[in-house]
Amino acid sequence: MSALFDAGPPARAGQSAEVVDLRHLRASDLEPVLQEETRVWREQFDWDFQASADLVRRFVQMQALSGFALMRDGKAIGYSYYVAEERKGLIGDLYVRHHERTVDTENLLLGAVVDSLLGLSFVKRIESQLMMLQSPLTRALPRKERAQSFPRHFMEADLSLTNMPPLRASSPLVFEQWAERRQDSAGQVIATAYQGHVDGKINDQYRTLSGARRFLMNIVQYPGCGAFFQPASFVALDPTSGRMAGLSLASLVASDIGHITQICVAPEYKGQGLGYELLRRSMDAMRAHGCRKVSLTVTAANDDAIRLYRRVGYSIRRVFAAYVWDNAR
């Protein structure tokens, strides 16, 4: 396995890099950085980053994006942005251009973002799910005394090589495509499925019903995990009790690349192969749509899930880390 991103050459000598507020820049100032980042996402992940890059452009132009740019000789060489709501800060992205990328230059940006969020009295926690950092598992982190890192895998399967026979269910579950009216039931499944799970340490939205609802809304409405793809998103229902037993949600991260954004099973329905069947249905629907590949991310400590993914044809393409900073006072 390789690191998430290959280390670039040493940063060139010259004027020291300077951190500036993103609100002092125009969208055009970031254009070379965004173009390179878009190309790297496509090469590294088969992921069309254009929609996310367009959002960055729009909010930078409006001077409405919180974050910082890294400048050298008057030119942007990297950027990072964040959002803060209620009690949490979320680092949305961080990217430094290849010819300038070192742990030190990345940490100039990351440190500025972390310190800015820690300085907000209402922020008790900072999360980052997927950042373009080199040496993600062994690197030094700003404010390391408050930081935790969690190894995660980016896995991918070639849909032309997968063959998943339908599951012979031991219980009469009913499968339906995702519908908005299922959001509350799905939130309940997520909140119960992740109780005591390591992913609840990474994303605190998994811990409560209200948080799970916000998580679902973000998946469906925003392009961070691709464009939500309803035809490949399914729920499993128990016709006896009317309860939701599990769900698999999917997105398109490129015209021919699918992504599993969430798959989970309620605790009382585990051990019946339901996760397999939900995954199979989502993958079949993406294949029928014309997708060549499908990807997902999974925490390295989630052994059962990784065994399932490997068994049906997924392999680890990249490793990365999710980071959490505790700002409890």
Buried (B, 14 or more C-beta within 10 A) or exposed (E): EEBBBEEBEEBEEEEEBBBBBBBEBEBEBBEEBBEBBBEBBBEBBBBBBBBBBBBBBEBBBEEEBBBBBBBBEEEBBBBBBBEBEEEBBBBBBBBBBBEBBBBEBBBBBBBBBBEBBBEEEEBBBBBBBBBBBBBBBEBEBBBEEBBBBBEBBBBBBEBEEBEBEEBEEEEEBEBEEBEEEBBEBBBBBBBBBBEEBEBBBBBBBBBBEEBBBBBBEBBBEBBBBBBBBBBBBBBBBBEEEEBBBBBBBBBBBBEBBBBBBBBBBBEEBBEBBBBBBBBBBBBBBBBEBEBBBBBBBBBBBBEEBBEBBEEBBBEBBBBBBBBBBEBEE
